[in-house]
Amino acid sequence: MVSCGDMGAPGKAGWEVPGRVERGGRRLRRRRRRRACDSSLGGCSGPSQGCPHPGVGVPWLSAPVRATMGAVNHAELAAFLKSRRDRIRPSEVGLPTGPRRRVPGLRREEVAQLAGLSADYYTELERGRGAQPSAQVLAALARALRLDGDARDHLFHLAERPVPPAAHGPAAHVQPGLLGLLDRLTTTPAQVITDLHETLVQNPLAAALVGRPPAVRGPAASFVYRWFTDLDARSVYPAEDHPHHSRVFVADLQAVSARRGRDRQVERMVSELRRRSPEFAGLWDTHDVALRRTDHKRVVHPALGVIELDCHSLFSEDGCQRLLWFTAPPGTEGAAQLELLSVIGTQDLDGTEASGRLRT
């Protein structure tokens, strides 16, 4: 039986400097031993064979195996992204269809815009180059390319990332029915959120009205969590409306907690909020329960002032996601402000871009 231990370890005579081995039969035997160990998937099995890494083979002889473990399949990832991009028509995602388009599907820069990425970064991905995309980037691309559940999972597999849960968290896959409706809401602010008020995707008017979601993970991805832990999060509503929103948020979270059962994500959020916010703790102990289906809101916009709007919610079948959209009765000041918002977009009257003020 050939023992890998006969070959020594890196840095020892007979392995690092094979040219110093005696000539003749001993060199031939040494080469045979090396080939025998190199072809074994298991390698050495224990210290008795002289292995420095028992049970995992000899790592410096496993280059072919190591090269295929955990590596992003850049070529397949690039081909998959391009094939999905070619299948989407601009009208399906709310983009204008110009007469001078060279491709039937989306342009690269349009996918980047929909996903919130730079055009250069997305172009590198489609060319099979660049670093491994993060889970957040993959989730954004899945939404931009309108992938269904199977295609979304395939995208994560190609990028060697764990597939996230289907319905929870900011990287969750947006349910196709809600995403299809969002695509058609081009004249009113709208966005899809989770039941914990984590923003998944929003249209340009929603970004202009309430800002873009912060790039955070964990409980802080939830606007409800930020409402009770970050005073800046409340600046979008007039101070006199804060008690109302606090009561509504807590009653909604009570309903979500009951529906999810002993869910670790909800339990962690509630525990943190009870510890950090006496206001939340007091409201939680009232045990008021009410899902937030509709609400009348006064939104403080940095350029347009206070905008009075009605907020409507459409729930997914499992209750894990919601489509929110904002309207104002025709002829009201709020309706006129929404019209002006569509002109201003994400640029306020001073020419600065709205960011970091996401509210729901």
Disulfide bonds with the S-S distance in Angstrom:
Cys4-Cys37 2.49
Cys44-Cys51 2.22
